[in-house]
Amino acid sequence: DQQVKQNSPSLSVQEGRISILNCDYTNSMFDYFLWYKKYPAEGPTFLISISSIKDKNEDGRFTVFLNKSAKHLSLHIVPSQPGDSAVYFCAALSNTDKLIFGTGTRLQVFP
Amino acid sequence: DTEVTQTPKHLVMGMTNKKSLKCEQHMGHRAMYWYKQKAKKPPELMFVYSYEKLSINESVPSRFSPECPNSSLLNLHLHALQPEDSALYLCASSDTGNYGYTFGSGTRLTVV
């Protein structure tokens, strides 16, 4: 039972354009959401997070949007850069201390 | 120090071996975690330690044995593993009231 899903396994975007990565969840008890970036053979690196009481959080080139009624969140990266090429995981947290990861989206930013 | 350090980075072990993975953090985080990641899959939670006590065991087989000697250290003892246990093992830590998790670089484990 995959509680956090990223339906696009891969995304290819031209440098300078916007990258939009999507994530859906099924558990309404999740109250905090995070995005991680991961390179091969390395641990995930925290990017940005959002509380369930907000609908938007912005940090530099990264913006996360949360639509609670749709149980959907998205990560916008603008402008995209080649160094952004990695696998991106969304993750959800409930009050049980369990961080549940989505299936990941591989982003490739080409020149 | 804002890192989680995992050793070794790579480990090859036979099915009859006993080995240990180590994880260390000096950020004063009160919770530490072990995750397992197989290729092209998301990290899966194995164990959670909160204030040095095991709080979550995600039905992990007993051939994996976690240990938290103190608030800065987390070990994962391995015994009689199977080839399908080959994976990247990630350690993470987090602080009370701060939802940010800090991950280590992981140990790439190969069971032969």
Backbone of each chain as ProteinMPNN parsed JSONL, in Angstrom:
{"seq_chain_A": "DQQVKQNSPSLSVQEGRISILNCDYTNSMFDYFLWYKKYPAEGPTFLISISSIKDKNEDGRFTVFLNKSAKHLSLHIVPSQPGDSAVYFCAALSNTDKLIFGTGTRLQVFP", "coords_chain_A": {"N_chain_A": [[0.842, -1.181, 0.0], [0.981, 1.878, -1.169], [1.408, 4.83, 0.268], [2.294, 7.31, -0.419], [2.689, 8.747, -3.471], [4.451, 9.178, -6.508], [3.715, 9.808, -9.574], [5.04, 10.203, -11.93], [7.776, 8.745, -13.192], [9.975, 9.859, -14.389], [11.349, 12.961, -15.619], [12.045, 15.387, -18.003], [13.651, 18.409, -18.624], [14.31, 21.559, -20.097], [17.191, 23.56, -19.55], [16.818, 26.49, -17.608], [14.089, 26.584, -17.851], [10.908, 25.851, -16.207], [10.666, 23.303, -13.749], [8.353, 20.919, -12.762], [7.4, 18.894, -10.256], [5.368, 16.297, -9.164], [3.266, 15.006, -6.529], [1.27, 12.69, -4.799], [-0.848, 11.801, -2.074], [-2.352, 9.5, 0.263], [-3.09, 9.319, 2.92], [-4.826, 11.096, 5.218], [-3.904, 11.861, 7.657], [-1.346, 12.709, 7.553], [0.772, 15.403, 8.355], [2.854, 16.952, 7.655], [5.09, 17.731, 5.09], [7.79, 16.875, 2.957], [10.459, 17.545, 0.671], [13.022, 15.799, -0.958], [16.249, 15.567, -2.412], [18.178, 13.372, -4.324], [21.258, 11.931, -5.099], [22.869, 9.24, -6.903], [23.971, 6.544, -4.84], [24.207, 8.13, -2.619], [23.009, 9.715, 0.429], [19.63, 10.997, 0.884], [19.099, 14.498, 0.379], [17.814, 17.176, 2.152], [15.43, 19.447, 0.85], [13.128, 21.263, 0.862], [10.234, 22.05, 2.816], [6.781, 21.701, 3.919], [4.141, 22.647, 6.009], [0.984, 21.206, 6.906], [-0.815, 23.2, 7.417], [-0.352, 25.223, 5.741], [-0.359, 26.468, 2.338], [1.59, 27.027, 0.576], [5.096, 27.244, 0.206], [8.16, 28.881, -0.059], [11.515, 28.89, -1.189], [14.103, 30.342, -2.351], [14.918, 29.146, -5.498], [13.118, 27.146, -5.281], [9.805, 26.093, -4.809], [7.128, 24.886, -2.95], [3.915, 23.588, -3.285], [0.824, 22.95, -1.701], [-2.117, 21.134, -1.838], [-4.552, 20.393, 0.066], [-7.163, 19.393, -0.041], [-7.171, 17.953, -2.358], [-5.241, 16.192, -1.763], [-2.595, 16.53, -2.685], [0.65, 17.509, -3.647], [3.174, 19.688, -4.976], [6.371, 20.331, -6.393], [8.075, 23.089, -7.473], [10.647, 24.113, -9.554], [12.469, 26.796, -10.458], [14.601, 29.058, -12.104], [15.339, 26.023, -13.854], [18.339, 24.127, -13.473], [21.289, 22.5, -14.783], [22.617, 21.191, -12.677], [20.549, 20.461, -11.065], [19.726, 18.01, -11.802], [18.74, 14.927, -10.753], [17.364, 12.438, -8.531], [14.204, 13.006, -7.2], [12.49, 12.907, -4.202], [9.351, 12.999, -2.696], [8.125, 13.24, 0.631], [6.245, 12.218, 3.461], [5.012, 13.015, 6.697], [3.728, 11.835, 9.739], [2.288, 12.035, 13.059], [3.576, 9.925, 14.178], [6.252, 9.772, 13.889], [7.187, 8.516, 11.624], [8.658, 8.691, 8.562], [7.48, 8.724, 5.432], [8.308, 7.802, 2.235], [7.838, 8.87, -1.155], [7.762, 7.364, -4.459], [9.645, 8.457, -6.082], [11.011, 10.71, -8.55], [12.861, 10.974, -11.431], [14.711, 13.63, -12.378], [15.877, 15.263, -15.199], [17.848, 17.793, -16.36], [18.518, 19.461, -19.221], [20.901, 21.134, -21.354]], "CA_chain_A": [[0.0, 0.0, 0.0], [1.855, 3.037, -1.324], [0.675, 5.976, 0.782], [2.797, 8.517, -1.065], [2.97, 8.326, -4.84], [4.909, 10.114, -7.518], [3.288, 9.033, -10.737], [5.959, 10.378, -13.057], [9.089, 8.232, -12.798], [11.05, 10.679, -14.927], [10.965, 14.26, -16.168], [13.15, 16.018, -18.714], [13.343, 19.827, -18.742], [15.424, 22.337, -20.614], [17.803, 24.521, -18.629], [16.17, 27.791, -17.59], [12.63, 26.443, -17.792], [10.384, 25.403, -14.919], [10.444, 21.88, -13.492], [7.245, 20.698, -11.832], [7.347, 17.506, -9.803], [4.1, 16.099, -8.474], [3.214, 13.981, -5.487], [-0.062, 12.486, -4.244], [-0.841, 10.976, -0.875], [-3.676, 8.952, 0.573], [-3.365, 9.364, 4.348], [-5.174, 12.455, 5.636], [-3.25, 12.143, 8.939], [-0.047, 13.346, 7.324], [0.661, 16.824, 8.677], [4.053, 17.672, 7.243], [5.574, 17.149, 3.831], [9.156, 17.285, 2.667], [11.05, 17.134, -0.598], [14.434, 15.459, -0.875], [16.981, 15.358, -3.662], [19.109, 12.273, -4.08], [22.17, 11.46, -6.129], [23.166, 7.815, -6.729], [24.901, 6.108, -3.79], [24.293, 9.116, -1.542], [21.783, 9.885, 1.186], [18.773, 12.103, 0.45], [19.39, 15.832, 0.897], [16.584, 17.929, 2.36], [15.293, 20.622, 0.008], [12.116, 22.199, 1.305], [9.121, 21.367, 3.467], [5.573, 22.491, 4.098], [3.196, 22.168, 6.998], [-0.36, 21.038, 6.354], [-1.624, 24.398, 7.642], [-0.003, 26.186, 4.701], [-0.56, 25.964, 0.983], [2.747, 27.386, -0.25], [6.338, 27.628, 0.879], [9.129, 29.23, -1.091], [12.905, 29.037, -0.749], [14.944, 30.537, -3.528], [14.349, 28.627, -6.748], [12.219, 26.037, -4.973], [8.514, 26.411, -4.2], [6.262, 23.728, -2.784], [2.492, 23.904, -3.172], [0.05, 21.875, -1.098], [-3.572, 21.17, -2.002], [-4.996, 19.363, 1.018], [-8.417, 18.769, -0.45], [-6.839, 16.997, -3.412], [-4.129, 15.367, -1.266], [-1.608, 16.665, -3.754], [1.637, 18.573, -3.523], [4.073, 19.788, -6.108], [7.615, 21.083, -6.22], [8.44, 23.866, -8.654], [12.033, 24.583, -9.583], [12.605, 27.743, -11.555], [14.853, 28.331, -13.341], [16.018, 24.736, -13.697], [19.759, 24.151, -13.815], [21.794, 21.127, -14.975], [22.949, 20.617, -11.38], [19.33, 19.973, -10.421], [19.48, 16.65, -12.279], [18.826, 13.988, -9.626], [16.066, 11.848, -8.21], [13.508, 13.794, -6.188], [11.499, 12.17, -3.427], [8.528, 13.669, -1.703], [7.983, 12.418, 1.827], [5.179, 12.691, 4.338], [5.261, 12.733, 8.103], [2.6, 11.913, 10.655], [2.766, 12.213, 14.427], [4.211, 8.699, 14.66], [7.687, 9.832, 13.606], [7.534, 7.733, 10.455], [8.771, 9.461, 7.325], [7.105, 7.836, 4.329], [8.798, 8.359, 0.983], [7.228, 8.546, -2.432], [8.518, 6.45, -5.312], [10.737, 9.186, -6.708], [10.982, 11.176, -9.944], [14.194, 11.323, -11.903], [14.709, 14.866, -13.157], [17.053, 15.539, -16.022], [17.832, 19.133, -16.922], [19.471, 19.472, -20.328], [21.257, 22.505, -21.788]], "C_chain_A": [[0.888, 1.247, 0.0], [1.08, 4.278, -0.898], [1.094, 7.287, 0.144], [3.246, 8.103, -2.466], [3.481, 9.48, -5.691], [4.717, 9.392, -8.845], [4.183, 9.197, -11.95], [7.331, 9.872, -12.646], [10.238, 9.085, -13.323], [10.476, 11.951, -15.54], [12.208, 14.869, -16.805], [12.776, 17.466, -19.018], [14.572, 20.561, -19.276], [15.904, 23.334, -19.568], [17.103, 25.883, -18.755], [14.659, 27.742, -17.496], [12.209, 25.965, -16.401], [10.275, 23.885, -14.875], [9.316, 21.771, -12.478], [7.175, 19.212, -11.517], [6.129, 17.341, -8.905], [4.129, 14.92, -7.516], [1.784, 13.899, -4.957], [0.025, 11.592, -3.009], [-2.27, 10.554, -0.528], [-4.06, 9.13, 2.04], [-3.618, 10.801, 4.808], [-4.547, 12.822, 6.985], [-1.861, 12.746, 8.761], [-0.174, 14.842, 7.596], [1.899, 17.62, 8.295], [4.63, 16.951, 6.038], [6.945, 17.724, 3.498], [9.543, 16.824, 1.262], [12.548, 16.91, -0.391], [14.974, 15.263, -2.28], [18.017, 14.288, -3.395], [19.932, 11.968, -5.317], [22.454, 9.979, -5.875], [24.196, 7.576, -5.637], [25.119, 7.176, -2.724], [22.983, 9.153, -0.773], [20.953, 11.024, 0.633], [19.173, 13.409, 1.126], [18.093, 16.622, 0.981], [16.574, 19.196, 1.5], [14.374, 21.66, 0.632], [10.974, 21.416, 1.924], [7.92, 22.294, 3.556], [4.693, 21.843, 5.149], [1.811, 22.081, 6.375], [-1.253, 22.251, 6.579], [-1.326, 25.489, 6.61], [-0.322, 25.6, 3.336], [0.612, 26.285, 0.063], [3.93, 27.692, 0.65], [7.411, 27.803, -0.185], [10.513, 29.395, -0.477], [13.78, 29.122, -1.986], [14.26, 30.043, -4.791], [13.286, 27.562, -6.522], [10.943, 26.544, -4.285], [7.711, 25.128, -4.108], [4.836, 24.222, -2.571], [1.772, 22.694, -2.593], [-1.438, 22.129, -1.302], [-4.14, 20.045, -1.148], [-6.256, 18.661, 0.563], [-8.177, 17.714, -1.523], [-5.774, 16.008, -2.963], [-2.997, 15.337, -2.305], [-0.613, 17.764, -3.388], [2.556, 18.547, -4.731], [5.284, 20.633, -5.725], [7.922, 21.78, -7.538], [9.885, 24.329, -8.516], [12.155, 25.533, -10.773], [13.655, 28.798, -11.225], [15.602, 27.031, -13.07], [17.463, 24.862, -14.172], [20.25, 22.707, -13.986], [22.147, 20.438, -13.661], [21.742, 20.127, -10.6], [19.018, 18.532, -10.83], [19.76, 15.651, -11.16], [17.477, 13.293, -9.515], [15.459, 12.641, -7.053], [12.436, 12.932, -5.524], [10.65, 13.148, -2.631], [8.353, 12.694, -0.538], [6.93, 13.046, 2.732], [5.41, 12.198, 5.753], [3.969, 12.832, 8.886], [3.153, 12.038, 12.068], [3.416, 10.962, 14.999], [5.708, 8.667, 14.368], [8.116, 9.012, 12.398], [7.511, 8.621, 9.218], [8.537, 8.496, 6.175], [7.5, 8.497, 3.022], [7.898, 7.966, -0.182], [8.195, 7.721, -3.269], [9.627, 7.132, -6.081], [10.47, 9.568, -8.15], [12.397, 11.565, -10.333], [14.091, 12.545, -12.8], [16.019, 14.991, -13.919], [16.886, 16.923, -16.631], [18.927, 19.203, -17.979], [19.704, 20.897, -20.807], [20.396, 22.991, -22.947]], "O_chain_A": [[1.466, 1.619, 1.021], [0.192, 4.731, -1.619], [0.343, 8.262, 0.162], [4.083, 7.214, -2.62], [2.996, 10.607, -5.597], [5.47, 8.48, -9.186], [4.096, 8.415, -12.897], [7.995, 10.508, -11.827], [11.342, 9.048, -12.78], [9.307, 12.017, -15.923], [13.288, 14.864, -16.214], [11.722, 17.732, -19.594], [15.711, 20.226, -18.95], [15.11, 23.879, -18.8], [16.834, 26.359, -19.857], [14.017, 28.72, -17.112], [13.047, 25.711, -15.536], [9.845, 23.256, -15.843], [9.327, 22.453, -11.454], [6.923, 18.384, -12.393], [5.893, 18.143, -8.002], [4.905, 13.977, -7.672], [1.158, 14.926, -4.695], [0.893, 10.723, -2.928], [-3.247, 11.164, -0.962], [-5.245, 9.095, 2.369], [-2.706, 11.627, 4.784], [-4.646, 13.972, 7.415], [-1.27, 13.239, 9.722], [-1.115, 15.481, 7.125], [1.989, 18.816, 8.573], [4.652, 15.721, 5.979], [7.218, 18.901, 3.729], [9.014, 15.84, 0.745], [13.239, 17.704, 0.249], [14.264, 14.855, -3.199], [18.667, 14.297, -2.349], [19.408, 11.774, -6.414], [22.296, 9.509, -4.749], [25.175, 8.313, -5.522], [26.114, 7.13, -2.001], [21.959, 8.678, -1.264], [21.487, 11.923, -0.016], [19.541, 13.423, 2.301], [17.358, 16.727, -0.001], [17.567, 19.92, 1.426], [14.782, 22.79, 0.899], [10.769, 20.247, 1.595], [8.016, 23.496, 3.307], [4.528, 20.623, 5.166], [1.504, 22.801, 5.424], [-2.336, 22.333, 5.999], [-1.963, 26.542, 6.605], [-0.528, 24.395, 3.193], [0.629, 25.866, -1.095], [3.791, 28.31, 1.705], [7.551, 26.982, -1.091], [10.666, 29.961, 0.605], [14.147, 28.111, -2.584], [13.153, 30.472, -5.115], [12.628, 27.125, -7.467], [10.994, 27.309, -3.322], [7.623, 24.371, -5.074], [4.584, 25.14, -1.79], [2.07, 21.553, -2.948], [-1.949, 23.201, -0.98], [-4.204, 18.894, -1.579], [-6.4, 17.455, 0.763], [-8.886, 16.71, -1.592], [-5.437, 15.083, -3.703], [-2.527, 14.28, -2.727], [-0.996, 18.819, -2.881], [2.698, 17.531, -5.411], [5.221, 21.512, -4.865], [8.016, 21.14, -8.585], [10.283, 24.869, -7.484], [11.973, 25.143, -11.926], [13.597, 29.385, -10.144], [16.413, 26.961, -12.147], [17.772, 25.584, -15.119], [19.682, 21.79, -13.394], [21.99, 19.223, -13.542], [21.894, 19.449, -9.584], [18.13, 17.907, -10.251], [20.888, 15.548, -10.68], [16.568, 13.537, -10.309], [16.125, 12.908, -6.053], [11.6, 12.32, -6.187], [11.185, 14.032, -1.963], [8.428, 11.478, -0.713], [6.758, 14.265, 2.753], [5.934, 11.106, 5.973], [3.205, 13.784, 8.727], [4.367, 12.136, 12.251], [3.77, 10.934, 16.178], [6.358, 7.643, 14.577], [9.314, 8.834, 12.177], [6.49, 9.217, 8.875], [9.311, 7.561, 5.972], [7.078, 9.616, 2.731], [7.287, 6.897, -0.198], [9.308, 7.419, -2.836], [10.469, 6.46, -6.676], [9.791, 8.848, -8.882], [13.046, 12.372, -9.667], [13.458, 12.5, -13.855], [17.107, 14.847, -13.362], [15.909, 17.194, -17.329], [20.108, 19.028, -17.68], [18.832, 21.758, -20.689], [20.572, 24.114, -23.419]]}, "seq_chain_B": "DTEVTQTPKHLVMGMTNKKSLKCEQHMGHRAMYWYKQKAKKPPELMFVYSYEKLSINESVPSRFSPECPNSSLLNLHLHALQPEDSALYLCASSDTGNYGYTFGSGTRLTVV", "coords_chain_B": {"N_chain_B": [[28.946, 20.952, 13.634], [27.124, 19.446, 11.21], [26.407, 17.047, 10.183], [25.576, 13.632, 9.369], [27.349, 10.808, 9.91], [28.32, 7.893, 8.323], [29.707, 4.661, 8.552], [31.019, 1.497, 7.402], [31.555, 2.894, 4.068], [31.249, 1.14, 2.009], [30.499, -2.328, 1.964], [31.189, -5.711, 1.771], [29.932, -8.834, 2.388], [29.848, -12.254, 3.483], [27.305, -14.817, 3.668], [27.506, -16.058, 6.104], [28.79, -14.371, 7.745], [29.381, -11.96, 10.425], [28.716, -8.614, 10.817], [28.907, -5.034, 11.372], [27.147, -1.982, 10.949], [27.804, 1.466, 11.255], [26.741, 4.581, 12.673], [26.851, 8.043, 13.207], [26.128, 11.094, 14.876], [26.419, 14.518, 15.772], [24.69, 16.536, 16.391], [22.963, 16.786, 18.4], [20.519, 15.668, 18.008], [17.488, 14.006, 18.828], [16.318, 11.762, 17.822], [16.959, 8.857, 15.905], [17.443, 6.968, 12.913], [17.147, 4.005, 10.894], [17.216, 3.291, 7.491], [16.429, 1.374, 4.588], [17.415, 1.083, 1.259], [16.598, -0.139, -1.836], [17.64, -0.6, -5.241], [16.316, 1.836, -7.405], [14.065, 2.228, -5.883], [12.076, 3.77, -3.254], [13.502, 4.966, -0.123], [13.074, 2.767, 2.646], [11.677, 2.611, 5.826], [13.283, 1.121, 8.602], [14.032, 0.996, 11.419], [13.364, 3.028, 14.335], [14.839, 5.07, 16.707], [14.184, 6.748, 19.666], [15.189, 9.081, 21.927], [17.207, 7.291, 22.672], [15.916, 4.909, 22.894], [14.374, 2.086, 21.412], [11.758, 2.76, 19.331], [10.255, 2.227, 17.085], [9.924, -0.635, 15.136], [9.917, -1.87, 12.077], [8.861, -4.47, 11.534], [11.185, -5.883, 10.934], [13.421, -8.458, 9.901], [15.053, -10.658, 12.272], [17.725, -10.981, 11.765], [18.778, -8.56, 11.417], [19.942, -6.322, 13.726], [19.423, -3.637, 15.711], [21.201, -1.099, 17.574], [21.608, 1.334, 20.097], [23.998, 2.885, 21.528], [24.516, 5.354, 22.742], [23.343, 8.784, 22.751], [24.455, 9.793, 20.449], [25.252, 7.818, 18.763], [24.498, 5.137, 16.547], [24.045, 1.814, 15.81], [23.956, -0.929, 13.483], [23.652, -4.201, 13.614], [24.622, -7.034, 11.81], [23.807, -10.283, 10.779], [24.053, -13.472, 9.374], [22.962, -12.791, 6.843], [21.045, -12.531, 3.766], [21.415, -12.788, 0.189], [19.462, -11.101, -0.95], [19.317, -9.058, 0.823], [21.102, -7.206, 0.107], [21.752, -3.83, -0.393], [21.394, -0.235, -0.172], [22.076, 1.157, 2.865], [20.73, 3.494, 4.915], [21.293, 5.963, 7.353], [19.655, 8.233, 9.515], [18.904, 11.313, 11.233], [16.929, 13.308, 13.493], [15.432, 16.228, 15.024], [13.583, 17.143, 17.954], [10.578, 18.832, 17.382], [11.522, 19.844, 15.059], [11.128, 19.232, 11.815], [12.977, 18.513, 9.95], [14.94, 16.047, 8.509], [18.184, 14.713, 8.722], [20.262, 13.029, 6.597], [22.675, 10.391, 6.393], [25.379, 9.443, 4.157], [25.158, 6.835, 3.567], [25.617, 3.222, 3.593], [26.801, 1.018, 1.294], [25.812, -2.129, 0.928], [26.737, -5.388, 0.115], [25.779, -8.667, -0.145], [27.167, -11.783, -0.383]], "CA_chain_B": [[28.869, 19.704, 12.872], [25.729, 19.274, 10.765], [26.391, 15.855, 9.347], [25.434, 12.272, 9.868], [28.472, 10.062, 9.355], [28.114, 6.442, 8.3], [30.847, 3.824, 8.174], [31.841, 1.872, 6.251], [30.797, 3.335, 2.897], [30.972, -0.065, 1.229], [30.727, -3.543, 2.729], [30.848, -6.981, 1.132], [29.979, -9.856, 3.428], [29.281, -13.557, 3.175], [26.058, -15.098, 4.375], [27.777, -16.549, 7.454], [29.547, -13.341, 8.477], [28.758, -10.971, 11.313], [29.302, -7.3, 10.61], [28.114, -3.946, 11.943], [27.146, -0.664, 10.334], [27.851, 2.488, 12.304], [26.186, 5.885, 12.337], [27.186, 8.992, 14.27], [25.742, 12.488, 14.672], [26.737, 15.366, 16.916], [23.813, 17.697, 16.308], [22.043, 16.767, 19.538], [19.207, 15.163, 17.597], [16.999, 13.016, 19.794], [15.805, 10.585, 17.128], [17.826, 8.318, 14.855], [16.678, 6.052, 12.068], [17.762, 3.205, 9.847], [16.427, 3.059, 6.305], [17.002, 0.488, 3.574], [16.973, 1.462, -0.073], [16.956, -0.982, -2.964], [17.796, 0.182, -6.468], [15.126, 2.392, -8.052], [12.949, 2.205, -4.93], [12.264, 4.784, -2.206], [13.995, 4.446, 1.161], [12.058, 2.156, 3.497], [12.038, 2.683, 7.233], [13.523, -0.126, 9.319], [13.987, 1.193, 12.873], [13.431, 4.38, 14.877], [15.224, 5.219, 18.108], [13.831, 8.033, 20.215], [15.838, 9.185, 23.237], [18.037, 6.085, 22.837], [15.086, 3.706, 23.05], [13.746, 1.636, 20.177], [10.341, 3.117, 19.349], [9.587, 1.616, 15.937], [10.573, -1.721, 14.392], [8.991, -2.12, 10.98], [8.812, -5.916, 11.247], [12.454, -6.224, 10.285], [13.9, -9.776, 10.333], [15.963, -10.597, 13.421], [19.121, -10.974, 11.34], [19.177, -7.162, 11.58], [19.789, -5.996, 15.147], [19.896, -2.283, 15.961], [21.704, -0.78, 18.917], [21.878, 2.76, 20.283], [24.813, 2.943, 22.745], [24.3, 6.665, 23.364], [22.507, 9.662, 21.935], [25.145, 10.196, 19.223], [25.654, 6.651, 17.991], [23.501, 4.126, 16.19], [24.649, 0.688, 15.102], [23.084, -1.961, 12.934], [24.403, -5.444, 13.602], [24.161, -7.894, 10.727], [24.221, -11.677, 10.961], [23.356, -14.453, 8.544], [22.146, -12.091, 5.849], [20.759, -13.168, 2.503], [21.774, -11.904, -0.949], [18.426, -10.088, -1.199], [19.515, -7.948, 1.766], [22.015, -6.238, -0.512], [21.033, -2.566, -0.57], [22.01, 0.943, 0.453], [21.502, 1.353, 4.192], [20.83, 4.911, 5.26], [21.021, 6.406, 8.718], [19.174, 9.61, 9.559], [18.586, 11.822, 12.565], [16.053, 14.481, 13.498], [15.342, 16.889, 16.316], [12.232, 17.417, 18.424], [10.032, 20.097, 16.922], [12.106, 20.215, 13.771], [10.819, 18.096, 10.972], [14.028, 18.206, 8.995], [15.757, 14.871, 8.733], [19.497, 14.743, 8.1], [20.652, 11.673, 6.217], [24.045, 10.079, 6.066], [25.62, 9.066, 2.761], [24.762, 5.446, 3.382], [26.552, 2.102, 3.427], [26.394, 0.102, 0.21], [26.037, -3.487, 1.41], [26.578, -6.492, -0.828], [25.84, -9.977, 0.515], [27.529, -12.782, -1.402]], "C_chain_B": [[27.417, 19.432, 12.503], [25.581, 18.032, 9.922], [26.053, 14.602, 10.144], [26.493, 11.43, 9.149], [28.217, 8.569, 9.453], [29.395, 5.737, 7.872], [30.455, 2.357, 8.26], [30.969, 2.378, 5.101], [30.405, 2.157, 2.029], [31.283, -1.275, 2.11], [30.282, -4.735, 1.9], [30.981, -8.056, 2.207], [29.347, -11.153, 2.949], [28.072, -13.828, 4.046], [26.281, -15.622, 5.791], [28.493, -15.515, 8.328], [28.675, -12.591, 9.474], [29.48, -9.648, 11.098], [28.391, -6.248, 11.26], [28.253, -2.682, 11.1], [27.074, 0.371, 11.459], [27.356, 3.827, 11.775], [26.443, 6.819, 13.502], [26.706, 10.394, 13.89], [26.005, 13.262, 15.953], [25.925, 16.652, 16.87], [22.851, 17.764, 17.493], [20.654, 16.295, 19.178], [18.768, 14.024, 18.511], [16.481, 11.747, 19.135], [16.783, 10.162, 16.03], [17.119, 7.153, 14.173], [17.608, 5.209, 11.202], [16.739, 3.024, 8.729], [17.189, 2.098, 5.392], [16.491, 0.947, 2.216], [17.51, 0.49, -1.115], [16.968, -0.101, -4.21], [16.434, 0.573, -7.046], [13.872, 2.289, -7.177], [13.155, 3.316, -3.916], [12.867, 4.155, -0.961], [12.837, 3.903, 1.991], [12.541, 2.161, 4.942], [12.212, 1.287, 7.817], [13.285, 0.063, 10.819], [13.997, 2.691, 13.193], [13.846, 4.289, 16.339], [14.884, 6.632, 18.543], [14.365, 8.096, 21.639], [16.501, 7.86, 23.62], [17.226, 4.826, 23.066], [14.437, 3.364, 21.713], [12.246, 1.921, 20.245], [9.567, 2.502, 18.191], [10.495, 0.541, 15.34], [9.572, -2.118, 13.325], [9.023, -3.579, 10.558], [10.05, -6.374, 10.482], [12.911, -7.598, 10.785], [14.982, -9.662, 11.404], [17.429, -10.672, 13.026], [19.678, -9.545, 11.294], [18.903, -6.777, 13.042], [20.315, -4.593, 15.406], [20.37, -2.108, 17.396], [21.994, 0.709, 18.985], [22.658, 2.927, 21.581], [24.688, 4.266, 23.492], [23.587, 7.564, 22.363], [23.148, 10.052, 20.612], [25.41, 9.032, 18.28], [24.482, 5.714, 17.732], [24.207, 3.048, 15.388], [23.573, -0.201, 14.524], [23.937, -3.214, 12.783], [23.767, -6.419, 12.62], [24.678, -9.312, 10.944], [23.37, -12.586, 10.088], [22.442, -13.797, 7.524], [22.003, -12.925, 4.577], [21.164, -12.239, 1.353], [20.731, -10.813, -1.214], [18.478, -8.933, -0.202], [20.501, -6.913, 1.233], [21.242, -4.976, -0.861], [21.902, -1.443, -0.039], [21.308, 1.15, 1.791], [21.803, 2.778, 4.645], [20.495, 5.132, 6.722], [20.547, 7.858, 8.638], [18.95, 10.019, 11.009], [17.664, 13.027, 12.429], [15.912, 14.986, 14.926], [13.883, 17.118, 16.689], [11.769, 18.785, 17.938], [10.597, 20.583, 15.616], [11.921, 19.038, 12.845], [11.919, 17.74, 9.979], [14.809, 16.977, 9.409], [17.096, 15.099, 8.05], [19.921, 13.31, 7.843], [22.161, 11.568, 6.072], [24.16, 9.672, 4.602], [25.305, 7.603, 2.49], [25.932, 4.474, 3.348], [26.002, 1.215, 2.335], [26.784, -1.306, 0.628], [25.783, -4.498, 0.298], [26.769, -7.803, -0.079], [26.088, -11.034, -0.555], [27.432, -14.209, -0.842]], "O_chain_B": [[26.578, 19.213, 13.377], [24.723, 17.971, 9.041], [26.211, 14.52, 11.362], [26.513, 11.361, 7.921], [27.934, 8.044, 10.53], [30.077, 6.17, 6.943], [29.638, 1.994, 9.106], [29.744, 2.285, 5.179], [29.354, 2.17, 1.389], [32.221, -1.244, 2.906], [29.161, -4.778, 1.394], [32.021, -8.171, 2.856], [28.435, -11.151, 2.122], [27.847, -13.144, 5.044], [25.351, -15.633, 6.597], [28.764, -15.763, 9.503], [27.447, -12.579, 9.394], [30.705, -9.576, 11.187], [27.258, -6.539, 11.644], [29.334, -2.36, 10.607], [26.387, 0.184, 12.463], [27.528, 4.159, 10.603], [26.274, 6.434, 14.659], [26.853, 10.828, 12.748], [25.842, 12.749, 17.06], [26.403, 17.718, 17.257], [22.029, 18.676, 17.585], [19.71, 16.491, 19.943], [19.576, 13.187, 18.913], [16.23, 10.756, 19.82], [17.353, 10.996, 15.326], [16.309, 6.451, 14.779], [18.7, 5.637, 10.828], [15.584, 2.665, 8.959], [18.417, 2.022, 5.421], [15.294, 1.174, 2.035], [18.72, 0.319, -1.259], [16.392, 0.987, -4.233], [15.527, -0.253, -7.157], [12.753, 2.266, -7.689], [14.283, 3.771, -3.725], [12.759, 2.945, -0.76], [11.76, 4.497, 2.038], [13.669, 1.766, 5.237], [11.408, 0.389, 7.569], [12.449, -0.616, 11.416], [14.547, 3.504, 12.45], [13.271, 3.522, 17.112], [15.247, 7.6, 17.875], [14.025, 7.251, 22.467], [16.365, 7.381, 24.746], [17.786, 3.781, 23.397], [14.006, 4.25, 20.976], [11.546, 1.39, 21.108], [8.362, 2.279, 18.298], [11.673, 0.778, 15.076], [8.501, -2.641, 13.632], [9.19, -3.893, 9.38], [9.969, -7.142, 9.523], [12.801, -7.878, 11.978], [15.733, -8.687, 11.436], [18.3, -10.448, 13.867], [20.884, -9.342, 11.151], [17.777, -6.894, 13.526], [21.523, -4.367, 15.332], [19.995, -2.859, 18.297], [22.555, 1.284, 18.052], [22.05, 3.094, 22.639], [24.745, 4.3, 24.721], [23.268, 7.137, 21.253], [22.469, 10.586, 19.735], [25.758, 9.243, 17.118], [23.605, 5.528, 18.575], [24.886, 3.339, 14.403], [22.438, -0.229, 15.0], [24.827, -3.279, 11.935], [22.551, -6.606, 12.598], [25.852, -9.511, 11.257], [22.144, -12.488, 10.063], [21.29, -14.197, 7.36], [22.738, -13.887, 4.352], [21.244, -11.025, 1.541], [21.082, -9.719, -1.655], [17.765, -7.942, -0.362], [20.704, -5.866, 1.848], [20.212, -5.031, -1.533], [22.998, -1.669, 0.474], [20.087, 1.301, 1.841], [22.956, 3.198, 4.742], [19.542, 4.563, 7.255], [21.0, 8.617, 7.781], [18.822, 9.174, 11.895], [17.623, 13.68, 11.387], [16.221, 14.289, 15.893], [13.038, 17.27, 15.807], [12.488, 19.776, 18.07], [10.191, 21.632, 15.115], [12.49, 17.968, 13.063], [11.795, 16.76, 9.245], [15.286, 16.887, 10.54], [17.149, 15.615, 6.933], [19.939, 12.48, 8.752], [22.834, 12.521, 5.681], [23.156, 9.57, 3.896], [25.198, 7.18, 1.339], [27.077, 4.855, 3.107], [24.879, 0.718, 2.428], [27.97, -1.634, 0.673], [24.749, -4.464, -0.369], [27.805, -8.021, 0.549], [25.32, -11.164, -1.508], [27.7, -15.173, -1.559]]}, "name": "protein", "num_of_chains": 2, "seq": "DQQVKQNSPSLSVQEGRISILNCDYTNSMFDYFLWYKKYPAEGPTFLISISSIKDKNEDGRFTVFLNKSAKHLSLHIVPSQPGDSAVYFCAALSNTDKLIFGTGTRLQVFPDTEVTQTPKHLVMGMTNKKSLKCEQHMGHRAMYWYKQKAKKPPELMFVYSYEKLSINESVPSRFSPECPNSSLLNLHLHALQPEDSALYLCASSDTGNYGYTFGSGTRLTVV"}
